[in-house]
Amino acid sequence: MSSITRRRALGVAAGAAGAAAGLALAGPAAAAPRAAAPTATAPEPFDEVYQGRRIQGGPSHGSGHHGGHHGGGYSVTIDGEELHVMRNADGTWISVINHYEPVATPRAVARAAVRELQGAPLVPLTLS
């Protein structure tokens, strides 16, 4: 025999009230136009030796793999080989080496790639 308990009835009522309040609050916000996202500042160029590897980063000039498209006009190299980087919508950076570990700057993404490579050469990314 199944009967509703007072606790379950109160839980359902509280959930419905919360959902109704959420919809009421979201209604005007959903109809209002969204403000444009703030413009991200360009990262500083860098050129350093990190763990014995030369890492460099700076504005790309369209000569890289995607012409700087995914990197937001910024390119990164390790020992002269291009590291494919991409800037996420939240401003973090990832590379083809550490795709699931976003970091704050292109310098940090280059350093993370060097650590992950563990001395192995960076092989250029080619598409067939």
Helices and strands as residue ranges (DSSP letters): H 6-31, E 46-50, E 53-59, E 74-78, E 81-83, E 85-87, E 93-95, H 106-117
